[in-house]
Amino acid sequence: MLEGAAGVFGEAKPATAEALLDVKTLHAKIGQLTLENDFLEGALTKAGLLSARR
C-alpha cells in the first residue's frame, strides 16, 4: 500500500498526445454545436416559432 501511495499523491502523469487530441476534438465539436444551436434559436425566433420565454 505504501508503495502505491506515491502514485496517488505524487506527480500526475503527463497527458498523452492522443488524450490531448481527443480534448481538442471535443472542444471543436462543442463549439460547432453551440454555433448551430444559436443559429437555430435565432432563425426560429425570427420566424415566430420560438417564444422569447423559456
N, C-alpha and C positions, 0 to 999 in steps of 0.2 A: 504494500500500500504506500509506503513512504517513497519508493522508487517512482511510482506513478504520479505522486503529488507534484513533482516538478513539472510534469507535462500539463497539469491542470492549472497551476498557478504561475508557471513560467512564461517565457516569451511565446507569443502567438506565432503559429506557423505562417510564413508568407503566403499570400493568396497565389494560386496558380494562374497561369495565363488563361486557361480555359474558364475558370471561375470569373475572372475579370471580363472576359468576352461575354459570358452569359449575363452579367450585370449590365454591360453596355447594351446588349441586345434587348434586355427587358426595359431599360430606361428609354430606348428608342421606341419600343412598342407602346409604352405608357404615353409618351409624348404624342405619338400618332393617334392613339385612341382619344386622348384629351382634345386634340385638334378636331377630330371628326365629330366628337360629341358637341363641342362648342359650335361648330358649323351647323350641325343638325338642329340644335336648340335655336340658333338664330333664324334659320330658314323656317322652322315650324312656328316660331313666334311671329315672324313677319307674315306668314300665311294665315295667322289667326287660329292655328290648330293646337297651340300650346298656350295655356293661360299663364299669366305672369306669376300667379301664386303657385307655390309648390307645396 
